[in-house]
Amino acid sequence: MLGESLAKRGGLDVTLSLAGRTASPMPQAVAIRVGGFGGAGGLADYLLEQHIDALIDATHPYASVISANAAAAARQIAVPFVALRRPPWTAVEGDHWIEVRDTGAAVIAIGDEPRRVFVALGRNEVAAFAGAPQHHYLIRSVDPVDPPLPLPHVTYITARGPFSEADDRALLTAHAIDVVISKNSGGNAAYGKIAAARALGLNVIIVRRSAAPEAPAVETIEAAVAWLDHTLTSAAARGV
């Protein structure tokens, strides 16, 4: 994780900002703050007040508003900025993907006939499935879905990844799942269900990412740390 890598680097005063959507965030190797800033302007004010020398946007690929605000705040006060963006997964031989624009479209893509559906989305993004009560749902999220959805056939699993292909294959088999719904998160931690669905010959309904804001970007933690080293070294050389 980025915070751990920066902590190991040393010589940095690092603050990791969390949106607060997860009730029990994972322990971190650096200082954390929780909660929003009040838009790009509020974030810009925070960066100035805290004398921040560089900003790395390492939010989830689907946190498009947060990413846009980070890029705008950095431009507003001319703080060096880079976005850490995991490359999306791409379909390979054996995958059966149906790509949709949002969760509402995902519900439609399931179809009218009753299906057994594994939903691997955030707890705040499952409300649309209440409009299709004919299906049997297995919903996995980091925090409990509260209140529960008004559905006659739903099972909830509260768990935090990473999830292996073997574990997800066993889960899908045990619940006789015939369609999976997922974001295209990229990376390895959440890929188990995609590989498991491929092995079982299941359809996967993929919710596409929104367009990312225009900004400098890297794809790996190592590249983000290298960018930071270069940025801070260049600033020191200029006497900034």
Disulfide bonds with the S-S distance in Angstrom:
none
